[in-house]
């Protein structure tokens, strides 16, 4: 059975620079979700969000903008904005688990407000022709939240629903509730996409066997930790390419060069690249050591030496 791989967004990481580099050097992703757009109180979109969505900045084959809001006015404003850029779909983030978001009734903090979700979707459908997809968790406090929501969502025209089977208050801790995810499948007619913990080909196979009806899968942090992973899943292979360090080095250098051209000064560049290595280090047999070498760098030349030591020095 064929399937589609989607890339979930992660603020500060999966911007257009990262997306373009992954697409060029690895492939495997069928569609990318852009990091969510938040509006200012004056209904303005920050320049960084605008740059991230500009078609001329994006070389990926399929990009889907995402919005995080609890306001129909904001949703409609963003819908017009992205449609003017040529996008036809807008994904609504009802899954973000971070307390600074959920305390304001956003992300997974909105899942308990069924009436408000219903009213927003109804108004958007009446006033816009944008295609809507959803990204959500099982709830914020308890899984009854999604089980209460799904019957209501049946009356709405939704392209698909990406479900991460954890509660918002769990953040990324604990086990994903696969039994509850199965209940979700049994209580909706909408197309469901699975999201969560796809960090290896073996894990993907396990989930695919558990949920044979699912043909859409979303990968988040796994793409950053192992940008080879999407293509490996598509090819159904557990093995990295034989010369993976050379391929990764080219990807890394392209990423570095792009950020060097856009960020203001070596300090910002160093912080940016070191943050990626919290994930990149997972490619190595000793992730802690690989990450430690990078963190110790205090200058760009020292950083390059550390990267070279990880990739081409003594086998880690």
HUBELQUI-V147241 format. One record per residue. N is the residue number from 1. PHI is phi in whole degrees, -180 to 180 (none if undefined). D_CENTER is the distance of its C-alpha to the mean C-alpha in Angstrom with 1 decimal. Layout:
BEGIN
N	PHI	D_CENTER
N	PHI	D_CENTER
END
This chain:
BEGIN
1	none	23.8
2	-75	21.3
3	-148	17.6
4	-115	14.5
5	-106	11.3
6	-108	8.1
7	-108	5.0
8	-73	1.9
9	-84	2.2
10	-140	4.9
11	-54	8.2
12	87	10.8
13	-126	9.2
14	-93	7.1
15	-78	10.0
16	-64	12.3
17	-62	14.3
18	-66	11.8
19	-59	10.6
20	-61	14.4
21	-67	15.4
22	-63	13.3
23	-61	14.6
24	-72	18.0
25	-99	18.6
26	-131	16.8
27	71	15.5
28	99	14.5
29	-94	11.5
30	-85	12.9
31	-156	10.5
32	-112	7.5
33	-90	6.0
34	-75	7.3
35	-55	7.0
36	-63	9.4
37	-90	13.1
38	-115	15.7
39	-99	19.3
40	-75	22.3
41	-66	25.2
42	-99	26.9
43	55	24.3
44	-123	23.2
45	-101	19.9
46	-59	19.6
47	-57	20.3
48	-64	17.2
49	-68	15.1
50	-63	17.8
51	-60	17.7
52	-67	14.0
53	-101	14.7
54	-57	18.2
55	-55	18.8
56	-69	20.9
57	-92	18.2
58	-115	15.9
59	-110	17.1
60	-78	14.4
61	-73	15.9
62	-150	13.7
63	-118	11.5
64	-118	10.8
65	-65	11.2
66	-132	10.1
67	-127	12.7
68	-123	13.4
69	-159	17.1
70	-124	20.0
71	-120	22.3
72	-65	23.3
73	-60	24.7
74	-66	21.5
75	-59	19.6
76	-66	22.4
77	-62	22.6
78	-67	19.0
79	-59	19.6
80	-63	22.7
81	-61	21.0
82	-72	18.3
83	-66	21.0
84	-66	23.3
85	-86	20.9
86	105	21.0
87	-89	17.9
88	-107	18.9
89	-121	15.8
90	-133	14.2
91	-92	11.5
92	-100	12.7
93	-82	10.7
94	-117	13.0
95	-124	11.0
96	-55	10.5
97	-99	13.1
98	-74	14.5
99	-55	18.2
100	-62	18.5
101	-93	16.5
102	-67	17.8
103	-66	21.4
104	-96	21.3
105	73	20.6
106	-115	17.0
107	58	13.8
108	-68	15.0
109	-68	18.3
110	-93	19.1
111	-62	19.1
112	-79	22.8
113	-100	23.9
114	-61	24.3
115	-63	27.0
116	-67	25.0
117	-64	22.0
118	-60	24.7
119	-65	26.5
120	-64	23.5
121	-63	22.6
122	-65	26.3
123	-66	26.8
124	-62	24.0
125	-63	25.3
126	-77	28.7
127	-117	28.0
128	-148	25.3
129	-108	24.6
130	-66	20.9
131	-77	18.9
132	-111	16.9
133	-127	14.1
134	-123	12.9
135	-126	10.1
136	-149	12.2
137	-102	13.6
138	-72	17.1
139	153	18.5
140	-97	18.9
141	-95	22.3
142	-155	23.1
143	-77	22.1
144	-64	24.8
145	-61	22.5
146	-74	20.5
147	-68	23.7
148	-77	25.4
149	-74	22.7
150	-57	22.4
151	-61	26.1
152	-66	25.9
153	-68	22.9
154	-60	25.0
155	-81	27.0
156	-100	24.1
157	-86	22.9
158	-122	19.2
159	-62	17.6
160	-163	15.5
161	-126	14.0
162	-89	10.8
163	-116	12.2
164	-98	11.3
165	-81	14.9
166	-131	15.4
167	-81	17.1
168	-60	15.7
169	-68	18.6
170	-76	17.6
171	54	14.5
172	-117	13.5
173	-94	17.2
174	71	19.5
175	-86	19.2
176	-69	17.0
177	-90	19.6
178	-72	19.9
179	-66	23.2
180	-69	21.8
181	-61	19.1
182	-62	22.1
183	-62	23.9
184	-61	21.1
185	-59	21.6
186	-81	25.3
187	-122	25.1
188	-150	23.4
189	-100	24.1
190	-76	20.7
191	-71	18.5
192	-110	16.1
193	-114	12.8
194	-87	12.3
195	-138	9.3
196	135	10.2
197	67	12.1
198	-85	11.9
199	-116	13.1
200	-155	16.1
201	-66	17.9
202	-61	20.3
203	-65	17.8
204	-62	16.5
205	-60	20.2
206	-61	21.0
207	-69	18.5
208	-64	19.5
209	-70	23.1
210	-69	22.6
211	-125	21.0
212	-65	22.7
213	-80	22.2
214	-81	18.4
215	-124	17.7
216	-136	14.0
217	-131	11.4
218	-114	7.7
219	-117	6.7
220	-107	4.4
221	-61	7.2
222	-60	9.5
223	-72	8.7
224	-74	9.6
225	-66	12.5
226	-146	13.7
227	-66	12.9
228	-75	15.8
229	-57	14.2
230	-56	13.0
231	-67	16.5
232	-65	18.2
233	-65	16.9
234	-61	18.1
235	-90	21.4
236	54	21.7
237	-129	22.7
238	-89	22.3
239	-99	23.7
240	-67	22.3
241	-56	24.3
242	-58	27.7
243	-101	27.3
244	-65	23.7
245	-65	24.6
246	-68	25.9
247	-64	22.9
248	-65	20.6
249	-61	23.1
250	-65	23.0
251	-61	19.2
252	-59	19.6
253	-66	22.5
254	-67	20.9
255	-63	18.0
256	-59	20.7
257	-62	22.9
258	-65	20.5
259	-71	19.7
260	-62	23.5
261	-80	24.2
262	-109	22.0
263	-92	22.3
264	-95	25.6
265	99	27.4
266	-66	27.1
267	-63	26.2
268	-64	22.9
269	-64	22.2
270	-63	23.1
271	-62	20.9
272	-61	17.9
273	-70	18.5
274	-64	19.6
275	-65	16.4
276	-65	14.6
277	-72	17.4
278	-60	16.4
279	-96	13.9
280	-55	16.1
281	-59	19.0
282	-66	17.8
283	-71	19.1
284	-99	22.6
285	-68	25.1
286	-124	25.5
287	-58	22.2
288	-61	24.0
289	-65	26.6
290	-60	24.2
291	-70	22.3
292	-62	25.7
293	-59	27.1
294	-70	24.4
295	-63	24.6
296	-74	28.4
297	-67	28.2
298	-117	29.7
299	-151	30.0
300	-63	28.4
301	-59	31.1
302	-67	30.6
303	-63	26.9
304	-62	27.7
305	-63	30.3
306	-67	27.9
307	-63	25.3
308	-63	28.3
309	-64	29.6
310	-66	26.4
311	-86	26.3
312	-126	29.9
313	-87	32.0
314	-60	33.1
315	-59	30.9
316	-86	28.7
END
